[in-house]
Amino acid sequence: MATLAAGCPADEVAEPESNSSETDTETGVEPPPTDTETETDPDVPSSSSYGYDTYYDTDYYNDTDYDPDPECDGNEDCELGICLYAPEPWAYCEPLPIPSDCGDAPPVETAWVRQGDGAGRAGGMPADDRVILLDAELEEVAVPVSIVSTEADATPEPLAVVLQDGESVIGAAGGDLDADGDLDVVLSVQDDARLRAIVLLAVEGLLVESSEVTFGEQGQPARLRRYEDGTADLLVRLDSGQLMEAAGLGDGTFSTPAPPMWAMGSTVSFATGALDAGANEDVALLESMDDFSVIDVQLDAGMLPVDASGSLLRSVHVDAVGGRLITLEPTSEGASVESVEVAAFADVEAAFVASRGASAVGMTVTDLDGDGRSDAVMLLEDGNLDVMFAVSTPAACVGRVETGGTFESLHRAGSGGEAGLVLSGPSGVLAVRGAPERK
């Protein structure tokens, strides 16, 4: 019985081939010997697994021009969007919507915290109105660590912190750790082998070193997870990807750090904040799954698989708009910004913020203009800011903030939902916050 040959039109029938090895009587050409054992290209996927791909309009199995090299290996290959399915053969660049320009001047103001020689540099932001200064000069004397208000012309307060040889301050977090109503500070310091969290408690108006928590390797700056009863746990992501937790004991001290039962995988990034109606803060985890990442959220009721899969280059942040998260991912021409609902297998709204000709040297999420909605902020190499305001709302738009200085880093309080921002660099330390009419 005749069969349809692969690649033939439906109205044409191919005659079955003969297995004879005799010379063809019409052409005089001896047919090649048949061999049931043929070599297969290991890079070409099986037709039984992949079938027909409508995007490329080709059958992988029968396409002799099949090229296993993907169209993009990462977002740096996509100018105005993201690379989907990297590094698979069917990877492609997906353009993302670009928010409209805000039009009017952004509703923010800038104020120099410290400027010129001896200004020092920012080492962290324990609260939205406090900055940790490093190597700032006070009365022509360099002070290794101090704290200062973000108000203009404020006088820094030296901190009696003992740094060991080779250690440097990499971040700061703040909160009431001993239930006395005052702001206490956790300084994250590390050398080339380990991370330490130094606890400074407010005593009679001064911050005094009282205890520390030591971790066995380097990591990211410690963050606080606050509870309704006034206690706070210390969370640190180590460079190995392990998340560590030190439970707050209510008196400004912490337990020995250990991996929490709800975060046994490899953590890429994490954020803390209010993500549901509960009184305790929650934790959003960006976790590694081989060559991509997914989001899980630890709530009072347990783990919630948000999913929202994407690149390993993303960072996760808490949105000031309740019940949402924001992810940021750098690209060659700006940043991919996602607004993610805190729900099981949530929908994701993505947009692209172009850096408009200047490379980004840093990015973060904060309520920059003080309107109660989170903004995605890019610090550009020229010292200015490109901002996507109100990321998770229909009013999202892009604006530029001219700073008048040159900066190398940006710092914000908390995990994204708090207000304000501090820039640090050769020009000094500059606070950026909502204009007076927004306060």
Secondary structure, 3 states (H helix, E strand, C coil): CCECCCCCCCCCCECCCCCCCCCCCCCCCCCCCCCCCCCCCCCCCCHHHHCEECCCCEECCCCCCCCCCCCCCCHHHCCCEEEECCCCCCCEEEECCCCCECCCCCCEEEEEEEECCCCCEEEEEEECCEEEEEEEEECCEEEEEEEEECCCCCCCEECCCCCCCCCEEEEEEEECCCCCCCCEEEEEEECCCCEEEEEEEEECCEEEEEEEEEECCCECCCEEEECCCCCEEEEEEECCCCEEEECECCCCCECCCECCCCCCCCEEEEEEECCCCCCCCEEEEEEEECCEEEEEEEECCEEEEEEEEECCCCEEEECCCCCEEEEEEEECCEEEEEEEECCCCCCEEEEEEECCCCCEEEEEEEECCCCCCCEEEEEECCCCEEEEECCCCCCCEEEEECCCCCCCEEECCCCCCCECEEEEECCEEEEEEECHHHC
